[in-house]
């Protein structure tokens, strides 16, 4: 990145991976604004199930960051079971897609337009999932599909705008010790799932955050389009 102060927007920053990313980025040459649904702890509030929420968040972040955003980190996501026989299956599918993929796409679009308008380089870091490649449980079709879409979108952005200095990266964590993963591990039998991870444990949020920080600030331009796995060798491509 340039020597000037880097301005970064991170979604889903109230806990888990997003909170760890913000904490990893707080340093002298970086100014970070985070988002959460409720907007607690000085975070900007944005409920991505509401029409226009992504655009409003972008404008509020620009105001907070002196009119410039250099890096977008899309981390906000929903991971809830959606059994095939559920009466509200389609509603649950749409909600997950809206939060995990559509809101991220809206913000990516705004970021690319912003970078182009100012004729400046910029970076996008999308937090996807191992599920994008491996798939997920029978109750999580929607989650796997949303993360697969995020990876495809990231690759498309990287290919389309690299000549303009607009770089895009995707990170695909496996199980990470967040509130969502803890509930899932407990419900699915943690010991059995851990046995499928050669490393013998799930990732810590700080580990994923260190990868996100690298992509946001230090990764060389030739890495654009890269999809980085962090799953303890539970899925190796």
C-alpha positions in Angstrom: 0.0 0.0 0.0 1.0 3.6 -0.2 2.9 5.5 2.5 -0.2 7.5 3.3 -2.5 6.4 6.0 -4.5 3.4 4.9 -8.3 3.6 5.4 -10.1 0.2 5.9 -13.7 -0.9 6.3 -14.3 -4.3 8.0 -17.7 -5.8 8.1 -18.9 -8.2 10.8 -16.4 -6.7 13.3 -18.2 -7.2 16.6 -16.8 -10.6 17.4 -14.8 -13.6 16.2 -12.8 -13.2 13.0 -14.0 -9.7 12.3 -13.1 -8.4 15.7 -9.7 -10.1 15.4 -9.1 -8.5 12.0 -9.8 -5.0 13.4 -7.5 -5.6 16.3 -4.7 -6.8 14.0 -5.1 -3.7 11.8 -5.0 -1.1 14.5 -1.6 0.5 14.0 0.0 3.9 13.3 -0.5 3.9 9.5 -4.0 2.4 9.4 -7.4 3.8 10.2 -10.1 1.2 10.6 -13.9 1.4 10.7 -15.9 -1.7 11.6 -19.5 -2.7 11.1 -22.0 -4.8 13.1 -25.7 -5.3 12.9 -26.4 -3.3 16.1 -23.5 -0.9 15.8 -22.1 -1.4 19.3 -18.7 -0.3 20.6 -18.2 2.5 18.1 -19.0 0.2 15.2 -21.2 1.4 12.4 -24.7 -0.2 12.4 -25.9 -2.0 9.2 -28.5 -4.7 9.0 -27.8 -6.3 5.6 -31.2 -7.8 5.4 -32.6 -4.3 4.8 -32.6 -2.7 1.3 -30.0 -0.1 0.9 -28.0 -1.1 4.1 -24.8 -1.7 2.2 -24.9 1.6 0.4 -25.7 3.5 3.6 -22.8 1.8 5.4 -20.4 2.7 2.6 -21.4 6.4 2.8 -21.1 6.4 6.6 -17.7 4.7 6.4 -16.5 7.3 3.9 -17.6 10.1 6.2 -15.8 8.4 9.1 -12.6 7.9 7.0 -12.3 11.4 5.5 -13.8 10.5 2.2 -11.5 7.6 1.2 -11.5 3.9 1.6 -8.4 1.9 0.4 -9.3 -1.6 1.6 -12.6 -3.4 2.0 -12.8 -6.5 4.2 -16.0 -8.5 3.8 -16.3 -10.6 6.8 -20.0 -10.4 7.9 -21.8 -13.7 7.5 -24.6 -15.8 8.7 -24.3 -19.5 9.6 -27.6 -21.0 10.6 -29.0 -24.5 9.9 -31.7 -24.8 7.2 -33.2 -28.4 7.3 -34.6 -29.5 3.9 -38.0 -30.2 5.4 -38.3 -26.8 7.0 -41.4 -24.8 6.0 -39.3 -21.6 5.7 -36.5 -23.2 3.7 -36.5 -20.7 0.9 -36.8 -17.7 3.3 -33.7 -19.0 5.2 -31.9 -19.6 1.9 -32.6 -16.0 0.8 -31.6 -14.5 4.1 -28.2 -16.3 4.1 -27.6 -15.3 0.5 -28.5 -11.7 1.2 -26.1 -11.4 4.1 -23.3 -13.6 3.0 -23.1 -12.8 -0.8 -25.4 -10.0 -1.9 -24.3 -7.5 0.7 -20.6 -8.4 0.0 -21.2 -8.0 -3.7 -22.8 -4.5 -3.2 -19.9 -3.4 -1.1 -17.4 -4.8 -3.7 -19.1 -2.9 -6.4 -19.0 0.3 -4.4 -15.4 -0.3 -3.6 -14.4 -0.8 -7.2 -16.3 2.2 -8.4 -14.7 4.3 -5.6 -11.2 3.1 -6.6 -11.9 3.9 -10.2 -13.4 7.3 -9.5 -10.3 8.3 -7.6 -7.9 6.6 -10.0 -6.2 4.9 -7.1 -5.3 1.3 -6.3 -7.4 -0.5 -3.7 -7.8 -3.9 -2.2 -10.7 -6.2 -1.4 -10.4 -9.1 1.1 -13.3 -11.5 1.2 -13.7 -14.0 4.1 -15.2 -17.1 2.5 -15.0 -20.6 3.8 -13.7 -24.1 3.3 -17.3 -24.9 2.4 -16.9 -23.1 -0.9 -14.8 -26.1 -2.1 -15.7 -28.9 0.2 -19.4 -28.2 0.7 -21.1 -28.4 4.1 -23.7 -30.3 6.1 -27.1 -31.3 4.7 -28.5 -28.4 6.6 -26.1 -25.8 5.2 -26.6 -25.9 1.4 -27.2 -22.1 1.5 -24.0 -21.4 3.4 -21.8 -23.4 1.1 -23.4 -21.9 -2.0 -23.0 -18.3 -0.6 -19.3 -18.9 0.1 -18.7 -20.5 -3.3 -20.3 -17.5 -4.9 -18.0 -15.2 -2.9 -14.9 -17.0 -4.1 -16.1 -16.8 -7.8 -16.8 -13.1 -7.3 -13.4 -12.5 -5.9 -11.6 -14.2 -8.8 -13.8 -12.2 -11.3 -12.9 -8.9 -9.6 -9.2 -9.8 -9.6 -9.2 -10.7 -13.3 -11.2 -7.7 -14.3 -9.4 -4.9 -12.6 -5.8 -5.9 -11.9 -4.6 -3.5 -14.6 -6.1 -0.7 -12.5 -4.3 -1.7 -9.4 -7.5 -3.1 -7.8 -6.6 -6.3 -6.1 -8.9 -9.0 -4.6 -8.2 -11.9 -2.3 -10.4 -14.6 -0.7 -9.6 -16.4 2.5 -11.3 -19.8 3.2 -11.1 -20.8 6.9 -12.2 -24.1 8.1 -13.7 -24.3 11.6 -12.6 -21.3 13.6 -13.2 -20.8 17.3 -16.0 -18.3 17.1 -19.5 -18.4 18.7 -21.0 -19.8 15.5 -18.4 -22.6 15.2 -18.6 -23.5 18.9 -22.4 -24.0 18.6 -22.0 -26.1 15.5 -19.2 -28.3 16.9 -21.3 -29.0 20.0 -24.4 -29.9 18.0 -22.5 -32.1 15.5 -20.2 -33.9 18.0 -17.0 -32.0 18.4 -14.6 -34.9 18.9 -15.7 -36.5 15.6 -15.2 -33.3 13.7 -11.9 -32.6 15.3 -10.7 -36.0 14.2 -11.1 -34.8 10.6 -8.6 -32.0 11.1 -5.1 -33.3 10.9 -3.8 -30.3 12.9 -6.0 -31.6 15.8 -7.7 -28.3 16.5 -9.8 -25.6 15.0 -8.2 -22.3 14.0 -8.1 -19.3 16.3 -9.6 -16.0 15.1 -6.2 -14.3 15.3 -4.7 -16.8 12.8 -7.3 -15.9 10.2 -6.9 -12.2 11.1 -3.2 -12.4 10.4 -3.9 -13.7 6.9 -6.5 -10.9 6.3 -4.0 -8.3 7.5 -1.4 -9.6 5.1 -3.8 -9.5 2.2 -5.0 -6.0 3.1 -1.5 -4.4 3.5 1.4 -6.5 2.4 0.5 -9.1 -0.2 2.3 -8.4 -3.5 0.1 -7.4 -6.4 0.9 -10.6 -8.3 -1.0 -12.5 -5.6 -4.3 -10.9 -6.7 -7.0 -13.5 -7.2 -5.4 -15.9 -4.7 -7.7 -18.0 -2.5 -5.9 -18.8 0.8 -6.9 -21.9 2.8 -6.7 -22.1 6.6 -8.3 -25.3 7.7 -5.7 -27.4 9.5 -5.3 -29.6 6.4 -8.9 -30.8 6.7 -9.4 -30.0 3.0 -6.3 -29.8 0.8 -6.6 -28.6 -2.8 
